[in-house]
Amino acid sequence: MIAYFDLHVGAITAITTILLTILTGIYVLLTHLLVKGMQKSREPFVAIDMELPDLRLRFIVSNMGQSPARNIRFVIAHDLTWLDIGGKKYGIGSIPAIKNGISTLAPGKSLKFHGGVLHNIPKTETVLSLEIYFEDEAGNSFSRKEIVDVAQFSDVLFESFKGESQGIEEAIKSLDHTLGAKLNKEPFLILTTKECPMCAERIPQKAKKCSHCGEMLETKDSKPTREDNIKEG
């Protein structure tokens, strides 16, 4: 066996060297692909979308990537000129941010613009087609083509676009309206009630005890009781 290795040591060494070279090449290739994949995941990714929470169309520009998008520009190939924007039928292309571009958009950030009022979506001219150009922080350029068919919104319920934040916002507005109406209807409540110093609830002006938290209150005409005198003594 030893004699065999002695006779073929040169060939074995050569084969081993070739195998190591192949394995090293595979390792370098996998490392390169991994680094490239990580760099790809860090690139900005600008996309557009639309939503219809009511009869007013919202045009949305979002950066779905993991790094800022710079110098965002739009070139519209086919616009929705039947959309009423600013009282005139100019379409999406009349939005200032679309005409002039967006200087920077942080990762995960979305900008919403008024896209017009939807009365009756026509059967023709429902497709918005545009190209998006943008750069990353290193100055590398990217481009994407986006096509949106607005006809898909013709039978969609408005509730489809209402998220949790919008529901909370509507609830706050409703509460403000209710409280405002109550104060306008009963302004005398402010004059005939006071605020409990402990729980901040409103109670009658002459109340000596809060009906909400049970706190005993001091009043101008309150006199020390016999129990209070004993405690002080």
Buried (B, 14 or more C-beta within 10 A) or exposed (E): EEEEEEEEEEEEEEEEEEEEEEEEEEEEEEEEEEEEEEEEEEBBBBBBBBBBBEEEBBBBBBBBBEBBBBBBBBEBEBBBBBBBBEEEEBBBBBBEBBEEEBEBBEBEEEEEBEBBEBEEBEEEBBBBBBEBBBBBEEEEEBEEEBEBEBBEBEEEEEEEBBEEEEEEEEEEEEEEEEEEEEEEEEEEEEEEBBEBEEEEEBBEEEBEEBEEEEEEBEEEEEEEEEEEEEEEE
